[in-house]
Each structure stands twice: as C-alpha cells, then as structure tokens.
Amino acid sequence: MLNTVTSAHDLAALIEWYGAMGADCALDDLPQDRFEESQRQARERASARTARAAASDNRANASPSQPVGSTLTSKSSSNQSRPSLNAPQHGQQEGQAPAFLNPGSASVVEDARQMAAQAQTLADLRQALATFEGCSLKLSAKSLVFGDGNPDGEVMFIGEAPGRDEDLQGIPFVGRAGQLLDKMMTAIKLDRSNSYITNILPWRPPGNRKPSIDEQAMLQPFIHRHIELVNPKLLVFLGGTAAQQLLDSKEGIMRLRGRWRTYTVSGREIPAMSTLHPAFLLRTPAQKRAAWQDLLEVAAKLDSLR
Ligand code: URA
C-alpha cells in the first residue's frame, strides 16, 4: 500500500492532485460563510419539520383503503401505533435517523428484492425504483436520482444519498461535493465518460439526514442489482454509510478506508476500495491527503487489471 510519497512519480502526481483540487486546498476550496451555513441548516430543519408534520397529518386523515404512500408502515401489523420513520423517535436527535428495524420492513425488503432481481437492464431497474412504494423518502424527494456517467465504465463510484442540488437536478454528485469528486476522479484520469456514479439511496433524505437502517435495508437489493448490471472492474465506496452498508461492516470509515475488500455479485468478486466522502473532505481538508492515497491505490489496481 502507498502510504507515503516515495518516488518522484508519486510526488509529481501529488502536486497534480493539489493543483486539481485548487491552490487553497489546505484551507478549503471556497470561502465558507459559517453563519449562513448554520442559518441554512436551521431553515432546512424547520422545513423538514413542516414536511413531516404535513405527511403525518395526511396519514392521519387517510382512509384505511387509501394508500399511505409507504408500504413500510402499511405492511406493519403495528402500523397504527408506530411513528413515521422520518419523525424523530424517543431520545433521537432531530436530523438523526432512527436506528431500529421496523417489523414491517422485512416484507418490504422482500418486495424490493423481487423487483430488483427482475430488472434486466438499468432502464428496468430505474423503472422498478420509480414504482417501488416501500420507501417513504420518495414522498419528500423531488427526484429519483438514479446514476450518471458511463454504465460501461471501468470504475463505479457509490455515495450515500442525493443532497439538495442532486435532488433538484436529478443527477448524483452535482453539488459542491460532486465538484470535488470530479476533481478527485480527474486526478487519476477518470471522469464521467469512463466511470459510473450512483448512491446507495436514490432519494434525498429530508434535511440531508443520514439514511435510517430500514431505508438502507429496503433499498439494498436495488443497489446490489445496480452493481450487478453495471458490472464494473472496480468499486469505490464514498464515505462510511456506503462502505458499511455494502461491506456489511460496523467499522468506521477511518478503519475501512485505504484497504481493498471485495463485493460479490453473481459469484464474481469485485475489488472495492472505501475512501472518504468528498463532503467530509470539504469540511476536513487535512484528510484530502488520505483520500489521495486511496485514489492512488485505485489507479494502481486499475492499471493492474487492464
Ligand atoms: N452526497 C452523496 O453521497 N451523494 C450525492 O449524490 C451527493 C452528495
């Protein structure tokens, strides 16, 4: 593993990487107005609260024969007494996902598995997601953010979930984190014409909260089939949520990153590298060096597979 810069070639590549990331990368890519940032987050939390209250009013007013939008709760025998998965649970901080598996989730996961397995093409899979009623995130999201780039690409990058910009445009990684991801890819001669980008979740969680265990579990069959259909040479998991979900691990990203693991689809073991999420790198630029080491690993592995 390349832990340090050991050759002139690595040094040249490192300088190129810093160039691609912007000369101020030791500080940050853009000046940040922290006051505006916290005000924006407060506004987002307030509007997520309003949306949750409206959704819960709608559910309370829905007649029993009316679809509730989420089979997650409609399939649960205890659904009348269960709070919405998007509403804060007892002891849960707002913005944090509830960490329990709803008893109704198992049948939703089974539905997801069947729908995903039937998809023979990416277009089928997108359509299957569009018709999947198991996940209430669909209700608050504006777009289904499926994937971007070249489905015949050698590398498939997988992040967590769309953010605000992605939800508005319907394309993964187009906001600030996405712009950094593009720079990271360029530094190892990858881009959206030779790689494919998606997320473990196709819908934006309200207020950009972390997806719950239930949401990740019910959408897992779709991302699994997505990987199977793209069938890339290499996988890159961006951030802890994607890495933990796809590697079925509880280890933190700082332990998972930089190590090759495999992800198995149709009996084929695809080499998978976990690295730091570009949004994290924007907040913690000192960690860009670690991400660079991971990317060098990806570039080297790709060379060895060509
Ligand atoms: N963060 C992600 O994980 N995915 C996106 O598409 C955008 C931001």
Residues whose N, C-alpha, C, O or C-beta is under 5 A from the ligand:
A	BS01	URA	G159 E160 A161 P162 G163 E166 P172 F173 A177 N199
